[in-house]
Amino acid sequence: MSETTEITLNELRHLVSERAIEGDTVLLNMGPQHPSTHGVLRLLLELDGESVINCIPDVGFLHTGIEKNMEAKTYVKAAVMTDRLDYLNTVGNNLVYCLAIEKLVDLDVPPRAQAIRVILTELQRIASHLVWLGTHALDLAAMSVFLYCFREREKILDIIEMCGGQRMMATYIRPGGLWRDVPVEFEDTVRQFLKIFPARIDEYEALLTKNPIFQDRTKKIGVLSRQDAIRWGITGPTLRASGVAHDLRKAQPYCGYEQYDFDIPTQTAGDTYARYQVRMEELRQSVRIVQQALDKLPLGPVNSNNRKYVPPPRSELGTSMEALIHHFKLWTEGFSAPAAAVYVAVESPRGELGVYLEGNDGPKPHRVYWRTPSFVNLQILPLLSKGHLVADLVALIGTVDIVLGDVDR
Amino acid sequence: MDAHLQAATQAIQERFAGQVSEFRDQISLIVAPQQIVEVCRALKDDFGFDMLSGETAVDYWPAQEPRFHLVYLLYSLQHNLRLTVRVPLNGNSPSLPTLESVYPSANWHEREIWDMFGVRFEGHSDLRRILMPADWEGHPLRKDYPLGYEEVQFSFNYDEIDARKPYAKE
């Protein structure tokens, strides 16, 4: 295929300072097996005593070739792999991929499916923020927050299991709508969760917000200026904590987000504490959105009636020849998409999650590119960590909120 | 089309002889490889496209002219607009200038494109593989790179497949 490449130490020389080569500073390997790198992230640290001079992230340990594999599967089959990218935001990954397909083939989605999509992605955002909060607090030595967060997260995973049959990898959202309608007890369960959850947010805040240890570990740590955030293409809570009120749910609404009343929380300090405050407020805003979506949840079908893309309901197969043909065609060959490209992005818990989808007049995508927020946001870790202590690096990895499945794809 | 986007695309068309195409309300501009840095600088400084959302490539093998398209997904925070810039690249080992001087975040995107497609970026500060191991051979997202399953050998095609196996080369 190509000539064998030989890796020499010289190729890595430009990454460390002159002092490292003279032996003045220490090179330390952190990860890939390290509890507070939140997965398999390896950091090459250049240290002067305990302060970080340089931090070189090394990613790719979780690379599974999802983009390549998607090119070999039909559009619907490839949707199953989207859950495996960012495993804390599985519904969001399904959503952006299905939105891209719907844009590419110009497919409509009924209002009930749109509302359920919003409810589930917002619940998933809460679940993802809870994992972030729990592990972030755990890294800063607050054990009980972790246990409380996972208690509530489990309730959300139960709701997702109730709909899609699995806690995490449900692939519940499908092109043109949903896998099937939500069960009868869905509304009550979600309402019950909404009733208890706001008090639980107060509980987490009581443990952390005014906690002097937590404040010492997060205030003025990893300050990211507004200019740097934009230059490095940072999105999501990390951008909003640097004073930019940018949220794709407001800027370029999808799934009917324009109908719901919610705020974009921002902070101007740009440090780890500001990012904590933004995410905590986002938890409350997500509760507001779910509440509104539940209150005006429309009735009706949850799948598009366009039989060229969406398989007919099972009940029609026994009586309609046409339905049988559509069913057979869709589950064997799949549907074709035009030879053109679209880019669709949604606001994931971590930032802009985008899919660039290109068709080739055939039933399989020609190219699927995932613009994942963790990959882009992780690039600023060297910038954030310069001059801080090794112990603070743990807080910084937590505050960027990366998921390695999302970074490595 | 939005008035600001119209002005931006028109200016690029006039200054750099770019081509404009539209699909489902999404605008893309096609420009030549050597112009990409100037085009993006003009879009950033004069028209407020201050963010590089993403950067990727598409392989059209077996076509060779152009074999690749580089795709730059630009976003303007102040105008809330998206614009795609596409750059056609010919041949099997193409290269083009890096965009790091305009958007620093291009650094990792370009490392990923080098890793996955084997497109070289001239003047890049740190062009190493990013996702694959450093000693990996080949560029996995190219269309002529096999997906990687083991082919089943039967008696009638045993030798034919055997000749293609990696150990056969040594």
Contacts between the chains, C-beta under 8 A, distances in Angstrom:
chain1	res1	chain2	res2	distance
A	1	B	137	5.3
A	1	B	138	3.6
A	1	B	145	7.3
A	2	B	118	7.3
A	2	B	137	5.7
A	2	B	138	5.7
A	2	B	139	7.7
A	4	B	135	7.6
A	4	B	137	6.5
A	5	B	134	7.4
A	5	B	135	6.0
A	5	B	136	7.9
A	5	B	137	7.4
A	6	B	135	7.7
A	7	B	134	4.7
A	7	B	135	5.9
A	11	B	128	6.9
A	14	B	125	7.8
A	14	B	126	7.0
A	15	B	126	7.0
A	59	B	130	6.4
A	59	B	131	6.9
A	60	B	129	7.8
A	60	B	130	6.0
A	60	B	131	4.0
A	60	B	132	6.5
A	60	B	133	7.5
A	63	B	131	4.3
A	63	B	132	6.8
A	65	B	140	6.3
A	65	B	148	7.9
A	67	B	116	7.8
A	67	B	141	6.4
A	68	B	140	5.6
A	68	B	141	5.7
A	68	B	145	7.9
A	68	B	147	6.6
A	69	B	147	7.2
A	72	B	147	5.5
A	103	B	24	5.7
A	104	B	24	7.6
A	106	B	24	7.0
A	230	B	50	5.5
A	230	B	51	6.2
A	230	B	77	6.5
A	231	B	103	7.3
A	231	B	104	5.5
A	231	B	105	7.2
A	232	B	104	5.8
A	232	B	105	4.8
A	233	B	51	5.2
A	233	B	52	5.4
A	233	B	53	6.7
A	233	B	103	6.8
A	233	B	105	3.8
A	244	B	77	6.8
A	246	B	77	6.0
A	251	B	80	5.0
A	252	B	80	6.9
A	340	B	23	4.6
A	340	B	24	7.8
A	341	B	23	7.1
A	341	B	28	7.6
A	341	B	58	7.7
A	341	B	71	7.5
A	341	B	84	7.6
A	342	B	23	6.9
A	342	B	24	5.9
A	342	B	26	6.0
A	343	B	26	6.6
A	343	B	53	7.8
A	343	B	54	7.8
A	343	B	73	5.6
A	343	B	82	6.9
A	343	B	84	6.4
A	345	B	53	7.1
A	352	B	53	6.4
A	354	B	53	6.3
A	354	B	54	6.0
A	354	B	73	7.1
A	356	B	54	6.8
A	356	B	56	6.1
A	356	B	71	6.5
A	356	B	73	6.8
A	358	B	58	5.9
A	366	B	58	7.0
A	367	B	56	7.8
A	367	B	58	4.6
A	367	B	59	7.6
A	369	B	54	6.9
A	369	B	56	4.1
A	369	B	71	7.5
A	371	B	53	6.0
A	371	B	54	3.6
A	371	B	56	7.9
A	371	B	73	6.8
A	375	B	108	6.7
A	375	B	112	8.0
A	376	B	54	7.8
A	376	B	105	6.1
A	376	B	108	7.4
A	379	B	105	6.1
A	379	B	107	6.7
A	379	B	108	5.2
A	408	B	131	6.0
A	409	B	131	7.5
